[in-house]
C-alpha cells in the first residue's frame, strides 16, 4: 500500500471508531480506562476530531475510544497542496495504575513508541511528562470551551502551541 492510501485507511478507520464511540458515550465528562487490576479516569472532552488551520497547512488530531483499556489518537499535518507532511499515532492507556500518552512517529526515535506519564489533571486539563525525552518533555491539553482545546508541547526552552477547534 502506498503512503497516501495508508493514511486514508488510517483516517477512515479512526472515523469509524469515533462514530461508534460517540454512539455509546456518556455525558459525565470522563471515561474509565481499565487495565489489568487498574482503573484510570480519562477526560471524554478529548474525544473527537480537532483541527487547527495555519498559513502553512492544517493540523488535525483525532481521538477515539478503542475499548475499555485503550484510546487511540492520530495527529497529522496536511500541506496546502494536500500532501501529508507528518503523521503521529498515539495510544492512551494505563500501565500499573498510571495513565500514559504514548506517541509513535515513524521518522523519529527509530519508530519506537515514547511514554509520557500523566503528572497533573483538572476538570479542564491534563499534563503528560517524560523528562528523559529530548523533545518534547511535556505535553499539555487544556479544554477552553466545548468546541476548543489549547494544547502545547514543550521542553528545552522550546514550545509549540496548537489551538484546536472541534470538527463538526
C-alpha positions in Angstrom: 0.0 0.0 0.0 1.3 3.5 -0.8 1.7 6.2 1.8 -1.3 8.2 0.9 -3.5 5.0 0.7 -2.3 4.0 4.2 -3.1 7.5 5.6 -6.6 7.4 4.0 -7.2 3.9 5.5 -6.0 5.1 8.9 -8.3 8.2 8.8 -11.3 6.1 7.7 -10.6 3.6 10.5 -10.3 6.3 13.1 -13.5 8.0 11.9 -15.4 4.7 12.2 -14.1 4.2 15.7 -15.0 7.8 16.6 -18.6 7.3 15.3 -19.0 4.0 17.2 -17.7 5.5 20.4 -20.0 8.5 20.1 -22.9 6.2 20.0 -22.0 4.7 23.3 -20.5 7.7 25.1 -21.8 9.1 28.4 -22.1 12.7 29.4 -20.1 12.7 32.6 -17.1 14.4 31.0 -14.9 11.5 32.0 -14.4 7.9 31.0 -12.7 4.9 32.6 -9.8 3.1 31.1 -9.3 -0.2 32.8 -6.1 -2.2 32.5 -5.2 -5.3 34.5 -6.1 -4.5 38.1 -6.2 -0.8 37.3 -8.7 1.9 36.6 -8.0 5.4 35.4 -10.4 8.2 34.5 -9.8 9.9 31.2 -11.4 13.2 30.1 -14.0 12.5 27.4 -13.8 16.1 26.3 -10.7 15.0 24.4 -12.7 12.6 22.2 -13.4 13.6 18.6 -11.7 15.3 15.7 -9.8 18.6 16.3 -8.3 20.9 13.7 -6.0 23.9 13.5 -5.6 25.8 10.2 -2.5 27.9 9.6 -0.9 29.6 6.5 1.4 26.6 6.3 -1.3 23.9 6.3 -3.7 22.1 8.6 -3.1 20.1 11.8 -5.7 17.6 12.6 -5.8 15.5 15.8 -8.4 12.8 16.4 -9.2 10.7 19.5 -11.4 7.7 19.8 -12.1 5.0 22.5 -11.0 1.7 21.0 -12.1 -0.4 24.0 -12.3 -0.3 27.8 -8.5 -0.3 28.1 -7.3 1.8 25.2 -7.9 5.1 23.5 -6.3 5.7 20.1 -5.3 9.0 18.6 -3.7 10.3 15.5 -2.2 13.7 14.5 -1.2 14.7 11.1 -0.2 17.9 9.2 -1.5 18.5 5.7 0.3 21.0 3.5 -1.8 23.4 1.3 -1.1 21.2 -1.7 -2.7 18.2 0.0 0.5 16.3 0.9 0.9 14.9 4.4 4.0 16.4 5.9 3.9 14.4 9.2 1.8 11.8 11.0 1.8 10.5 14.5 -0.2 7.6 16.0 -1.0 7.8 19.8 -2.1 5.4 22.4 -3.6 6.5 25.7 -3.6 3.6 28.2 -2.9 2.6 31.8 0.2 0.8 33.0 0.4 0.0 36.7 -2.5 2.3 37.6 -1.0 5.3 35.8 -2.2 6.9 32.6 0.3 7.2 29.8 0.3 9.1 26.5 2.3 7.0 24.0 3.0 8.6 20.6 4.8 6.9 17.7 6.3 8.9 14.8 7.7 6.8 12.0 10.7 9.0 11.3 11.6 9.7 14.9 13.0 7.6 17.8 13.6 4.7 15.4 9.9 4.3 15.0 9.6 3.4 18.7 6.7 4.5 21.0 7.7 7.0 23.7 5.9 7.0 27.0 4.7 10.2 28.7 3.3 9.8 32.2 0.3 11.7 33.4 1.5 14.2 36.1 -1.3 16.6 36.5 -5.1 16.7 36.0 -8.0 19.1 36.5 -11.6 19.0 35.1 -10.3 21.0 32.1 -6.7 20.0 31.6 -4.3 17.0 31.5 -0.5 17.0 31.5 1.9 14.3 30.5 5.7 14.4 31.0 8.8 12.5 30.1 11.9 14.4 31.5 14.3 12.0 29.7 12.9 12.6 26.2 14.8 15.1 24.0 11.7 17.0 22.8 9.0 17.3 23.9 9.4 16.7 27.6 5.8 17.9 28.4 2.5 17.5 26.6 -0.5 19.6 27.8 -4.2 19.7 26.8 -6.5 22.4 28.1 -10.2 22.4 27.3 -11.0 26.1 26.8 -14.7 25.5 25.7 -16.9 22.7 24.4 -15.5 23.3 20.9 -11.9 24.4 21.5 -8.8 22.9 23.0 -5.4 24.6 23.5 -2.6 22.1 23.5 1.2 22.6 23.6 4.4 20.5 23.7 7.4 21.9 25.5 10.9 21.2 26.5 14.5 22.5 26.4 13.3 26.1 26.2 11.1 25.5 23.2 7.2 25.4 22.9 4.8 24.6 20.1 1.2 25.8 20.5 -1.9 24.2 19.0 -5.3 26.0 19.1 -7.7 23.3 18.0 -11.4 23.7 17.0 -13.7 20.8 17.2 -14.6 19.5 13.7 -18.4 19.0 13.1 
